[in-house]
């Protein structure tokens, strides 16, 4: 793993286990990962051939230009990459170890290098069938500025061992010129704002935290007023 936030998520996942093989999704406290919350997502991989987003942070969704909930995680991966990812997901759920996917993405502006870490979860104490994940840029991300991801190609995939040292991004080699089959952008609705009235500002982290709390079924007691 190259990105510090990848290590942060794996460390949090490891602490949540508390002697179990994998933590349960209901044990996740969004407040504990507030700093990276907008990049975090959860996948339902009961069928690893079609892992779907149960929820995804706003920054992660922005990279694809749409709300990802209910979408197939493999949709924008090239065909040769999908088989390896499915195999690694199955291995992760069986071995109770996270996986790290290193890959190249293509946008209209060019290519960039990223990594995704997926850590297995159970739900309501059942057999592991979900993942908590995070995707981060590991090199020059200029191709992603104001551009959505069109296609993804796997470069490397491996199981992550606990306490794995942080890899240096120095000397990272970018993939050769893209050979992707460029995907056509799907149309999506745009929010039109009345410029005459200034909208109320709601902190992005608070909105996402509320979404995660609702989706995970976490009950947070109301705060007491201090006299």
Residue pairs with C-beta under 8 A, 6 or more apart in sequence:
1 7
1 10
1 100
1 115
1 117
1 160
1 164
1 166
1 167
2 102
2 115
2 138
2 166
2 167
2 168
2 169
2 172
3 115
3 136
3 137
3 138
4 166
5 36
5 39
5 134
5 136
6 100
6 115
6 117
6 134
6 136
7 164
7 166
8 33
8 35
8 36
9 33
9 36
9 40
9 117
9 119
9 132
9 133
9 134
10 98
10 117
10 119
10 160
10 162
10 164
12 32
12 33
13 23
13 98
13 119
13 132
14 162
16 23
16 27
16 28
17 23
20 122
21 96
21 128
22 96
22 119
22 120
22 121
22 122
22 128
23 121
23 122
24 121
24 122
24 123
24 124
24 125
25 42
25 121
25 122
25 123
25 130
25 132
25 216
26 123
26 124
26 216
26 217
26 218
28 121
28 132
28 212
28 216
28 218
29 218
30 37
30 208
30 209
30 212
30 213
30 216
30 218
31 209
33 40
34 205
34 209
36 134
37 57
37 205
37 208
37 209
37 212
38 57
38 58
38 59
38 60
38 204
38 205
38 208
39 57
39 59
39 60
39 134
39 135
39 136
40 56
40 57
40 60
40 132
40 133
40 134
40 212
41 53
41 55
41 56
41 57
41 60
41 68
41 132
41 133
41 134
41 135
42 53
42 54
42 55
42 56
42 121
42 130
42 131
42 132
42 133
42 215
43 51
43 52
43 53
43 54
43 73
43 118
43 130
43 131
43 133
44 51
44 52
44 53
44 54
44 129
44 130
45 51
45 89
45 93
45 129
45 130
45 131
46 129
46 130
48 86
48 89
48 90
48 93
49 86
50 72
50 74
51 72
51 73
51 74
51 89
51 131
52 70
52 71
52 72
52 73
53 68
53 69
53 70
53 71
53 73
54 69
54 130
54 215
55 69
55 211
55 212
55 215
56 67
56 68
56 69
57 208
58 204
58 207
58 208
60 68
60 135
61 67
61 68
62 148
63 135
63 144
63 148
63 149
64 76
64 148
64 149
65 148
65 185
65 188
66 186
66 188
74 82
74 85
74 86
76 149
76 150
76 151
76 152
76 183
77 85
77 103
77 151
77 152
77 153
77 154
78 151
78 152
78 153
78 154
78 180
78 181
80 153
80 154
81 103
81 152
81 153
81 154
84 154
84 157
85 101
85 154
85 157
88 99
88 101
88 157
88 159
89 99
89 118
89 131
91 99
91 159
92 98
92 99
92 118
92 120
92 131
92 159
93 120
93 127
93 128
93 129
95 159
96 120
96 128
97 120
97 159
97 160
97 161
98 117
98 118
98 119
98 120
98 159
98 160
99 117
99 118
99 157
99 158
99 159
99 160
100 115
100 116
100 117
100 157
100 158
100 159
100 160
101 115
101 116
101 117
101 118
101 154
101 156
101 157
102 113
102 114
102 115
102 138
102 154
102 155
102 156
102 157
103 113
103 114
103 115
103 116
103 152
103 153
103 154
103 155
104 111
104 112
104 113
104 114
104 152
104 153
104 155
104 174
104 175
104 178
105 111
105 112
105 113
105 114
105 143
105 144
105 149
105 150
105 151
105 152
105 153
106 149
106 150
106 151
106 152
106 153
106 178
106 180
106 182
107 143
107 144
107 147
107 148
107 149
107 150
108 147
108 150
109 142
109 143
109 144
109 145
109 147
110 142
110 143
110 178
111 143
111 174
111 175
111 177
111 178
112 137
112 139
112 140
112 141
112 142
112 143
112 144
113 137
113 138
113 139
113 140
113 155
113 172
113 174
113 175
114 135
114 136
114 137
114 138
115 135
115 136
115 138
116 133
116 134
116 135
116 136
117 133
117 134
117 160
118 131
118 132
118 133
119 131
119 132
119 133
120 128
120 130
120 131
121 128
121 129
121 130
121 131
121 132
122 128
122 129
122 130
123 129
123 130
137 144
138 169
138 172
139 169
139 172
139 174
140 174
148 185
150 180
150 182
150 183
150 185
151 178
151 180
151 181
151 182
151 183
153 175
153 179
153 180
155 175
193 199
212 218
213 220
